[in-house]
Amino acid sequence: MTSPQKVVFLFDVDNIHKEQMLDEVEKRYPACRYVMVDDKLRILAAMKRIWGDRLTTVWPRQGHYVLDCKAIATYPSADITIERIGDLANYDLTALLGGNEGRRAALRV
């Protein structure tokens, strides 16, 4: 018997320090795995340092942050990079929440 899996989607455009809210997120929305989509690599990297493999990071290459060469050179790549947020519609959520093997298989062809 497998344990139930929770999926949580959080959208907070006003809080630019999302990485400082992880304890509160985890308390309110306990889950085995999380997915974070953000156009700022700094935030994705900070959250990944805290949650490690429990977090799949997704970087949509859109908006003015895609032109920030310093940030791109400074921070590690996200687990998944997409060209636009709408590309997430082509991802299988089950695979997206899996480990590294699942992440590689997440994009439906």
Secondary structure, DSSP 8 states (H G I E B T S, - for coil): ------------SS-S-GGGGHHHHHHHS--S-EEEE-S-HHHHHHHHHHHGGGEEEEEE--SGGGG-HHHHHHS---SEEESSGGGGGGB-HHHHTS-HHHHHT-B--
